[in-house]
Amino acid sequence: MILALMLVEGCMRMRKLGNGHSVMFFAPSDVDRSIRTITSKSESDAIRTMDILQWAMAETCAEIERRASLWAQQGVDHALRYDSWSNFCDHGEISLNELAEAWRQPDAKTLEELYAPASPRDLSVISIPNIRQRCLELGVLSLLNPNLDEEQEREVVHEVECERQVERLPKATPALHQVTRAIVRFVQGAFNSLPHPAFQRAFSPEVVCSIHLEDIPAWSQSLYVTSDFCRVILDRKGSEYLRPVNWILSRDSPSGPTFLILSPFEVNQLLLEIRTSKFVRLHIYTPRTHKTSRPCDDLLLHSIPTVPPDWTAPAFLVDQLNLFAGQLYLRDYSTYIRVCRFLCVYAKDLEDGGSFEVQSDGFIQPAHRPLRALRACSFQRSPLPFLRDLIGLRRMSMKFSLTHMGKILDGRLLREEDFFN
């Protein structure tokens, strides 16, 4: 209906068609079929402007016939209300209750009253002569039941709406930063005794709560964190508050190198001391959490002061630093084998070690380990659940199952092709 009226109105307003002006019609396939049906044209016949105008006029007339019943019913209702209002105001022939009764319509109707089949009604049912005459002029000889176009509201039982309320961690008070005297002496080279109350082993219950106590000796005794790095909040020990690992202080000694993880505040306060120190070096570090990122776990990206050309970070200490920091991608396949041997996890290098029992997560119990997987201080229980929780906290519960560490923790094997970018 709207499209037909727009076509007629647009054609009436156009001037000088063919003399500088032209009109083009676009319509969907259903309109095309309707035009061909009305004009009795086949699919191969071309549709011309007169065909479109004929279709628009036919649709307009059909719409008038369809809506005549509604128009007539509205006219009858208006006439009845107008007569009632006139009788009430001018002559006082009806009371207020009778006026209200004439104006009101039923609030609800039964299904039979709304949708019962009814035959078309004759124009004689219309008591208003003007309305009946207008219907005859429009060529409307019978009226359809107007109730078919009425809609009935249905009262429904309101359902209980459930709104999820996420229970978040209560607000925590941040701890005040503090640079202890022990770390100043460590930078100056006057402090050699470790461990110390100001320093904690990275893999210890004071730093990570879910570690197995019987497996603490299996972790390196040369990887430490400062008390300021561990202390993030006050009045509560929570492993959910973990500071990212970005600053490593290395110190060489006859017994082997020592790594000390610092907080950003400590680095800022001790930077001048570190620059002039002859005993320690400050390294910038970040765990590799994206496959396209270049690894910087060799601690050569930037150091203060500059490391000697022949200096290399010990591999066993770097591997544990990566595990503590939540690194997701390993440097190469040899690093993967080394990490598996440290964690007592099955890998392809043990294929020729004979038959032995392997747990579902890949961990090999001490009694079943082949000779190649034996070492002095090793894990008695699987460290994989602990590492899964630790890396999950580091990654803020983001999924990492498709990464190198995710596959190791899920008991899946890696191939050399997995380390090619």
N, C-alpha and C positions, 0 to 999 in steps of 0.2 A: 504493500500500500504506500509506504513512504517513498519507495523508489519510483513508483508510478507517478505520484504527485510531483516529485522533483523533476521527472522527465518532462511532464506536461508544462510545469511552470518555467523550466529552463528554455523549452522551445518557444514559449510565448514571449519571453523577454529578449530572445535573440533578434537582431536586426541585420539586414543586408547579408544574409547567408549566401555564399557564392561570390560575393564581391569583397573579398578581403577577409571574410570570416568563414570558419568551418566548424563543424561539430563532429565528434567521434564518440561512439557509445561503447562502453565496456560493461560486461555482465558475466556472472558465473554461469556454470553449465546448467543449473536448474532453471535459471531465467531463460536461457536459450531454448531449452526444451518447452517451457511454457509458451514462449512466443511462437514457436513452430506449431504447437498444438492449436493455439487460437487462430493462427493464420493459415492452417492446413498446409504447411510446407514440410518437405522432406529434409533429411540431413544434408543433401547435396545442394539444395536451393539456397541462394543468397538472401540474407535478411536485409531489408532496406528500411529507410527512415519511417515510411508509412506503416510498415509492419510493427515497428516499435511503438509508434503512437497508437495504433489500434490495440496493441496489448496493454498499454498503459491505461487507455480509456476503459477497456473491458475489466481490468483489475479494479479500477476505481468504482465502476458500477457494481461489481460483485461485492466489494467491501461495503458499499452503501447498503446493499441488500442484507448483508450479514449483520450489520450494526443497526438496522432499522428497528429491530425489536427492542434493543436497549434504549434507543432514542425515544421511541414511543412510550416505553415504560417510565422513563425519566419525566417525560412530559405529563403523563397521567398523574404521577406522584406529585409533581409540582402544582398541577391544577387543583388536586384535592387539598393540599396544604394551604394553597392560596385562598380557596373558598372557605375553608375552616377559619383561617385567620381573619378574613373579611367579616364573616358572621359573628366572630367573637368581638371584633373591634367596633363595628358599625352598628349592629343591631342587637348584640347581646343575646343572640338566639341560642348559643351554646355556652356551656360553663367551661371553666378552666380545665377540669378533668377531661371533658369531651374534646377540647382542643389538644390536650396532651395525647389522648388516645388516637386522634386522627394523625398526629405528627409522628408518633412512635412507630417503629417497626420491630418485629420480634428479634430478640438478641440471638436466638439460636433456632435452627430448623432441624428437623429429622432428616435422615439420609433419604427417606422416601420423598419428602418434599423437595429436597435438593436435586436428586439424581434419578427420580422415577421417569421412565419413558413417557413422553407426551407427544401427541400429534400436533402439527402446526395449527394455530388458531386463526379464525377468520377475523377480518377487520371489524366486524360488528361488535366484538368484545370491547372495542375502544369507545368510550362514551363521549369523548371530546371531539366535536365535529372538525375542528381545524387540524387536529393531528390525523384523523382518519383521511381527510382530504389530501393532506401532504403526503401520506403514504401512497395514495392512489396516483398522485402526480409523479412520484418516484418509481412507480411500477411495482410497488410492494403489495402483493395481494394477500399474503398470509404472514403471520408473525410466529417466530420461534419462541421457545420457552426461554426467557431471559435468565432464569435461575441457573442455567448451565454455566454461565460466566461468573457466577458468584463464588466467592471463596469463604470457607468456614474456618475460623480459628479453632484450634484444638488445644484444650488445656492439658498440659503435660506435667508430669511429676518432675520437679526440679531435681536433677541428679546432684549428688554431693561432689563438688569439685575438689580434687586433691592437688595441692600445690606443694611441690618438693621444696624442702628447706635443707640446704646443705649445711651440715654441722662443720664449721670451720674450727681451726685451732684457736684457742683463746689468745688474746693479745699478750705478747711477751715484752718484757722490758729489756731493751738491748744492754749488753754489758759494756762497761767503760773500758776503753783501751788502756793498756799498760805495757810499757817496755821494762822488763825486769833487768836487774843488775847482772844476772847470769848471762843473758844473751849479749850484753855489752862486753862482758869479759870474754865470751866466746868469739866475738868478732875481733877483739884485740889480741887474741891468742893466749890469754892468761887463764883460760878455763879448759880443762881437759877431761874431767871426770863426767862420764855419761853412763847411765841416765841420771837425771837431776829433776827435782820437783818442778822446775820451770820448763823442762822438756819432757815430752811423752813420746813413747814409741807410736808410730802411725797406726799400727795394728795392735791396739790394746783396748781393754774395756773402757778406759777413761775417754777414748776418742770415738770408737765405734762400739755400741753397746751389745750388738748381736754376735760378736765374735766368739768362737768356741775357745774356752780357756785352755783346753789340752793341746790346741793347735797353735798357741802363741809362739812357742819356740821355732815353729816352721817358718815364720815370717822373719824378715831381715831385722837384725839388731842395729842397723846403721841408718835407718830411716826414721826421723823424728819430726815432731811438730811442736811449735811453741804453745805455751799456755794461752797467749792472746789469740792465736789461730783457732784453738779449740773453744775458747769461751766466747760464744756468740750472744747468749741471752743470760739473764739472771734468774735465780730461784728455781730453775728447772733444768734437768738433764734430758735433752731431747735429741735423738739422732736425726730428726727431720730438719734440724738447723745445721747445715753443713756449709762451711766457707769454701769457695772454689780454690783450687790449687793453681797459683800463677807465679809464685816467687820461691825459688829454691836457693838456699845458701849451702854451698859445698865447701868441705874442708878436708884436706888430705892429711893423713897421719900414717905412722908406720904400720898400724894395725889395719889400715884400709880407709878409703874415703867415707865420709859421713855426709848425709843429706839432711838439712834442716828446713822445714817448710815454714815460711813466715807469712804473717798477715800483711795487707797493704799498709796498715798504720805503722807497723814495725819497720817496713822497708823505707817509708817516708822519713821516719825519725832517725834511722841509722844509716841513711844513704851516704852521708859525708864520712862516717867512720868506715863504711865498707869500701869507699873509693880509695882510702889511704891504707887499708889493711893489707898485710902481706900474708895473711893466713887463710882468708876466706874469699870466695867469689860468689857474686849474686847472679843467678841465671833466670832469664825469662822463660816461662814454660806455660803451655796450654795443652790440655788433652785433645787428641784428635777425635772429634765427634762427627766429622763429615768425610766421606771417602775421597772427595776431590781435594781436601786440604792436605798440605804437605806436612809430614811429621816433624815435630821439633823436640822430640824426646831425647835427642842427642845432647841437648843443653848447649848447643853452639849458636843458637839464633842470635843471642845478645847476652853478654856477660860483663860484669863490672867487678874487678878489672878484667881485661882481656885474658882468655886462657892461652896457654902455650900452644904452639902448632901441633905438638904430639899428644896433647891431652885428650883422653876419651873417657866418657862416663862409663862406669862398670855396668855391664848388661844386666846382671841379676838385680842390681839396685834400681835400674831404670824400669825393668819389668814390673817390679812391685810398686814403684811410683806411679806407673800408668794404671795399675789396678786400683790403687787408692784414689787417684784423681778421676776415675771413671772413663778412661779412654776406651773408645768403641772399635777403633780400627788399628790393626797391628801393622808394623812396618813391612814385613816380608814373611815368607813361609818359614824361614829358619827361626824367626822370632816366635811364630806360632808354635813350632815344635818345642822351643825352650819354655814357653809359658805352659804348655801341656805337661811337660815333664815336671815343672815346679808344682803345678796343681794336682799332679798324679791323675791325669786324665788321659784316656786312650786317644792315640793318634796313629797315623799311617806308619810311623817309624817303628811301631811295635808289631807289625804284621808278621815278621819272622821270629817273634819271641815265643812261639809255641802257643798252646791253648791255655787260657786263664780266664777267670771270671771277671766280667765288667758290669757295673751297675747300670741302671737305665739312664742315668745322666752322664755316663762316661767315666765316672770315678772308679778307680781300682783300689780295692781294700789292701791294706799292708800284707795280708797273708797270701794274696793272689798276684802280687806285682812281679813281673819278670825282672831279671837282673838289670836290664838297661834302665828300668824305672826306679830302682832302689837308690836311696841316699840316706845320709845319717839322720837329719832332722826333716821329717816329712809329715804330711797330714795323716791323722788317724781317722778323721771323719771328713766327709766331702765338704770342701769350702765353697762349692758352687752356690748353694742357697744363700750363704752370707754375702757373696759377691753380687748375686742377683739383687738382693735388697739394697746393698750399698750403691750399685750403679743406678738402680731405680730411683733412689733418693737424689743422686747427683743429676739425673736427667729429668727430675720433677715428674716422675711417673709416665714420661713419654715412652712409647714402645721402641725397643731397640733389638727386636728378635732377628732382624735381617742383617745386622752388622756382624763383624767378626766375633766380638765378644758375646753377642747374643746367641750365635750359633754354638759357641763353645759352652755357654751356660745351659743351653738346651740339649746338649749331648749330640750335636751334629758335627760331622767331620768337614774340614775345610780342605780344598785342593789348592795347588799352586796357581791355578787360573784365577782363584778368588782374590789374589793380591795384585792382579794386573788392572790398572786403571783403564 
